[in-house]
Amino acid sequence: MPKLSKIRLVYLAAFFIAAFCALPAAALQASTQTQLAKVYEQDTSNPISDYLVSEKYDGIRAIWTGSQLLTRQGNMISAPAWFTEPLPAVWLDGELWTKRQNFEALSSIVRTQTPKDNRWRQVKYMVFDMPDAQQPFEERYKNYSNLIAQINAEHIKPVKQQRFHSNHELSEHLKAVVEHGAEGLMLHLATALHQSGRSDALLKLKPYFDDEAEVIAHLPGQGKYTDMLGALRVRNQQDVEFSIGTGFTDAERANPPPVGSIITYKYHGYTNNGVPRFASFLRIREGGEGE
């Protein structure tokens, strides 16, 4: 009996170790093999026509491992069984999404540990890749589009990809989708194989807006900017006061726009308090002070 007990204990220990390690393995793979995007620069080495372009959905990244739905960090997503049941036993990458400019509501749905069916009925799985190290993205696009057509589930959608032939065409498309509430665009090199981490094979293109504001104060710099401008305190046309600390050359920090002058700044949307997000100095408005 003692020998049998030892054997059983060893067996049970091995069983539980295997069971415990099975989930982290998928989670580790999701967190280490996820493809990430760089920011698009207009002087990219590839022409625009080399990329397939899609909308950038403001949702929650979701990796389907063939058996589990995980976040980019490898955490389990508590989706209802009916939501994942139609998904095939292959690796998919996509975004959980409801509609444009609805991220906070979506986050509340997805992060609830006990999923609520009536709320999850609003969510779609927008698939934008079917990772395969042997296939270029152009082929993977065809593969995931065909696969999702066969699945034929209302809540699982293929992300549409399209080509543009000039920066002007791309800019016009970006302007059109942003005007309808989209966050931006994704550019995927059509010939690129799937690879983990960030590379020029996947680029994100977000718009920035510009506006004008009056300089109301100079804030002193620190460190290498001691005795120079650290930031401008400004008031915009919506009467919101905030600081702008980036976008200046050293010469502009040494001789900053005077108090009372009107400057142009760029920004990326607004915070919940109505403050321009990531505001950056562009230039003093043409025409000079007060015009």
Secondary structure, DSSP 8 states (H G I E B T S, - for coil): -HHHHHHHHHHHHHHHHHHHHHHHHHHHHHHHH-EEEEE--TT-SS-GGGEEEEEE--SEEEEE-SS-EE-TTS-B----HHHHTT--SS-EEEEEE-STT-HHHHHHHHT-SS--HHHHTT-EEEEEE---TTSBHHHHHHHHHHHHHHH--TTEEE---B--SSHHHHHHHHHHHHHTT--EEEEEETT-B--SEEEEEEEEE---EEEEEEEEEEEE--GGGTTSEEEEEEEETTS-EEEE-SS--HHHHHS---TT-EEEEEE-SB-TTS-BTT-EEEEE-TT-TT-
